[in-house]
Structures are given as C-alpha cells and as structure tokens.
C-alpha cells in the first residue's frame, strides 16, 4: 500500500496480513518548548453508538493512566496489545518522538474502536496551541516491515486547538480494521478527553 497524506474524513483499509501497526508522533523544537502527547483509547460502542472505555479504561493508553506505566517508562496494556514508548516532553531529536504499537491479534474481541488523540500538555495554561507547533505529524507504519501506510500532518487548520482526535482504527463486522481520519480539534486537555469516554 502506498503511503498517502490523510485528509479529514479519509479512510483506508488495513491489509489482512498486517497484524501490528506503529503510530509515530513527531514535532520540532520551536522558540519555546511544547510537550505533545500521543494517546490511544480502546473503546466499545453502547446503544446509539456512543463510544466508551472498554473495561473501565484497561486499554486507555496515555501518560495519565499510571496503572499501565512500567519501570522503563513505557505504558503497556496487561495483554500486550498496545504499547506506548513513553512520554517525550520536548520533541528534541530526529524522527518520531512518541510511538504507540498496536497488535490487533492481541486485542479483546469487544474492542471495536481505537481512538487516536494528540494533546498539548497544559496547553491552555501555557497559552499554546497547534498553530504554534512546528512540523507536527502522526504517521502509521506496518510494525513488522516498517512500510509507511499513511501520514496526517497537524496543520495550522487546528488554530487554537490544544487537542486533536487524529482518527480512529475501526473494526468491521468481518473482523478487519480500517483507519478513519477524524481531524477534530478542540480547546481541551487530556482530562477532558478522558471524561468524554467515561
């Protein structure tokens, strides 16, 4: 599959042969420090389609979920289906600054939605938003081959947003997964996002 620049509303199917994907978040140092955080939330859909946390947040992988934090700084679900590389607070260095790996084969059957978010830590307090962040992006790769699948640039279109739902991995009735770019920005922080799915 050729890599392509996702736009809001775009979708792409994940090849059935791909069992693991790697989500990379990156940004560059600017005139002042920014602390971007990648998060992914395993969800189920209740009546009316409302997404809520699976198993009281056992698959809510973010820096705020201390129950999943390991001694090496990673955040890992108990079944090993989702692993977060750890909290990068500056964006210093080349390449991806935070990485989340998903193993679809290990996910509980009831998880049908994996919502991918990027938030700016203390964005409101520090008066920071995505229009000020340099070269921020989310990209999805095949974790086994490192082949690029898609990339979503967090452009200035998000203006005063301090959080962005980049998109969701959604499981179809046949068990296959696809990624849908959402691109919904809001003046919210991680606590607001967690409340949304509680």
C-alpha positions as CSV (number, residue, x, y, z in Angstrom):
1,X,0.0,0.0,0.0
2,X,1.4,3.4,-0.9
3,X,1.7,6.0,1.7
4,X,-0.5,9.0,1.4
5,X,-1.3,12.3,3.2
6,X,-4.5,11.8,5.1
7,X,-7.2,14.5,5.0
8,X,-10.2,14.8,7.3
9,X,-12.7,12.1,6.5
10,X,-10.3,9.9,4.5
11,X,-10.3,6.1,5.2
12,X,-8.0,3.3,4.4
13,X,-8.3,-0.4,5.0
14,X,-5.5,-2.3,6.7
15,X,-4.3,-5.3,4.8
16,X,-5.4,-8.5,6.5
17,X,-1.8,-9.6,6.6
18,X,-0.8,-6.7,8.8
19,X,-1.1,-7.7,12.5
20,X,0.8,-4.9,14.1
21,X,0.9,-1.2,13.3
22,X,3.2,1.5,14.6
23,X,1.9,5.1,15.2
24,X,4.6,7.7,15.3
25,X,4.1,11.3,16.7
26,X,6.7,13.9,15.9
27,X,7.3,17.6,16.2
28,X,10.2,20.0,16.2
29,X,11.6,22.3,18.8
30,X,10.4,25.9,18.3
31,X,11.1,29.2,20.0
32,X,9.5,27.8,23.2
33,X,9.1,24.2,24.4
34,X,6.0,22.2,23.6
35,X,5.0,18.9,25.2
36,X,2.8,16.9,22.8
37,X,1.3,13.6,24.0
38,X,0.0,10.8,21.9
39,X,-2.8,8.7,23.3
40,X,-4.9,5.8,22.2
41,X,-8.2,4.6,23.8
42,X,-9.7,1.2,23.3
43,X,-13.5,1.6,23.1
44,X,-16.7,-0.2,22.8
45,X,-19.9,1.3,21.4
46,X,-23.1,1.4,23.5
47,X,-26.6,1.8,22.2
48,X,-26.8,4.8,19.9
49,X,-23.2,4.4,19.0
50,X,-21.7,6.3,22.0
51,X,-18.1,5.2,22.4
52,X,-17.0,4.4,26.0
53,X,-13.9,2.9,27.6
54,X,-13.5,-0.9,27.3
55,X,-13.3,-2.5,30.8
56,X,-13.1,0.8,32.7
57,X,-10.1,2.1,30.8
58,X,-7.9,-1.0,30.8
59,X,-6.9,-0.1,27.2
60,X,-6.7,3.6,27.7
61,X,-3.1,4.2,26.9
62,X,-1.8,7.6,27.8
63,X,0.6,9.3,30.2
64,X,-2.3,9.9,32.6
65,X,-3.0,6.2,33.1
66,X,-0.3,5.4,35.7
67,X,-1.6,1.9,36.2
68,X,-0.1,0.9,32.8
69,X,3.3,2.5,33.4
70,X,6.3,0.2,33.5
71,X,9.6,0.8,35.3
72,X,11.3,1.6,31.9
73,X,8.7,4.4,31.4
74,X,6.6,2.6,28.8
75,X,2.9,2.2,29.1
76,X,1.6,-1.3,28.2
77,X,-1.7,-3.0,28.5
78,X,-1.9,-6.2,30.5
79,X,-2.5,-8.3,27.4
80,X,0.4,-6.6,25.5
81,X,-1.9,-5.5,22.7
82,X,-0.9,-1.8,23.0
83,X,2.5,-0.4,23.9
84,X,3.4,3.3,24.3
85,X,7.1,4.2,24.1
86,X,6.9,6.7,26.9
87,X,6.4,10.4,27.5
88,X,8.7,12.7,25.4
89,X,8.3,16.2,26.9
90,X,10.3,18.3,24.4
91,X,10.3,16.9,20.9
92,X,14.1,17.1,20.8
93,X,15.9,14.8,18.3
94,X,15.2,13.4,14.9
95,X,12.4,11.0,14.0
96,X,9.3,10.0,16.0
97,X,9.2,11.5,19.5
98,X,6.5,9.2,20.8
99,X,5.5,5.8,19.4
100,X,2.4,3.6,20.0
101,X,2.4,0.0,18.8
102,X,-0.8,-2.0,18.3
103,X,-1.0,-5.7,18.0
104,X,-4.5,-6.3,16.6
105,X,-4.3,-10.1,17.2
106,X,-4.0,-9.5,21.0
107,X,-6.9,-7.0,21.4
108,X,-10.0,-8.2,23.2
109,X,-12.8,-9.1,20.7
110,X,-15.1,-6.4,22.2
111,X,-12.7,-3.6,21.4
112,X,-14.0,-2.2,18.1
113,X,-12.7,1.3,18.1
114,X,-9.2,2.7,18.9
115,X,-9.3,6.4,19.1
116,X,-6.0,8.2,18.4
117,X,-5.5,11.6,20.1
118,X,-2.7,14.2,20.4
119,X,-2.9,16.7,23.2
120,X,-0.7,19.6,24.2
121,X,0.3,19.3,27.9
122,X,-1.0,22.3,29.8
123,X,-1.8,23.9,26.5
124,X,-4.5,26.3,27.9
125,X,-2.4,27.2,31.0
126,X,0.7,27.9,28.8
127,X,-1.4,29.6,26.0
128,X,-0.1,27.1,23.5
129,X,-2.0,25.6,20.5
130,X,-1.3,23.6,17.4
131,X,-0.8,26.7,15.2
132,X,2.4,27.4,17.1
133,X,3.9,23.8,16.9
134,X,6.5,23.2,14.2
135,X,6.2,20.3,11.8
136,X,3.9,18.1,13.9
137,X,2.6,14.9,12.4
138,X,1.1,11.5,13.1
139,X,2.1,8.6,10.8
140,X,1.1,4.9,10.7
141,X,3.5,2.2,9.6
142,X,3.4,-1.6,9.4
143,X,5.3,-2.5,12.5
144,X,6.8,-5.7,11.1
145,X,8.1,-4.3,7.8
146,X,8.2,-0.6,8.7
147,X,6.4,0.1,5.4
148,X,4.6,3.5,5.6
149,X,0.8,3.4,5.4
150,X,-0.3,7.0,5.9
151,X,0.6,10.3,7.4
152,X,-1.5,13.1,8.9
153,X,0.1,16.5,9.4
154,X,-1.3,18.5,12.3
155,X,-1.5,21.7,10.4
156,X,-2.4,25.2,11.4
157,X,-6.0,24.5,10.4
158,X,-6.5,23.4,14.1
159,X,-5.8,27.0,15.1
160,X,-6.4,27.4,18.8
161,X,-6.9,23.7,19.5
162,X,-5.0,22.1,22.3
163,X,-6.2,18.6,21.4
164,X,-6.9,16.8,18.2
165,X,-8.6,13.5,17.6
166,X,-6.4,12.4,14.7
167,X,-8.6,9.5,13.8
168,X,-9.8,6.0,14.8
169,X,-9.0,2.4,14.0
170,X,-12.4,0.8,13.5
171,X,-13.2,-2.9,13.3
172,X,-15.7,-4.1,10.8
173,X,-18.2,-6.9,11.3
174,X,-15.9,-9.2,9.4
175,X,-13.1,-8.5,11.8
176,X,-11.0,-6.4,9.5
177,X,-9.7,-3.0,10.6
178,X,-9.6,0.3,8.8
179,X,-8.3,3.8,9.8
180,X,-10.5,6.8,9.5
181,X,-9.0,10.3,9.7
182,X,-11.2,12.5,12.0
183,X,-9.2,15.7,12.4
184,X,-11.4,17.2,15.2
185,X,-9.6,19.9,17.1
186,X,-10.8,21.3,20.5
187,X,-9.6,23.6,23.3
188,X,-9.3,20.6,25.6
189,X,-6.7,18.7,27.6
190,X,-6.2,15.1,28.5
191,X,-8.7,15.2,31.4
192,X,-11.4,16.5,29.2
193,X,-10.7,13.7,26.6
194,X,-10.9,11.0,29.3
195,X,-14.1,12.4,30.6
196,X,-15.6,12.1,27.1
197,X,-15.3,8.3,27.1
198,X,-16.1,7.7,30.8
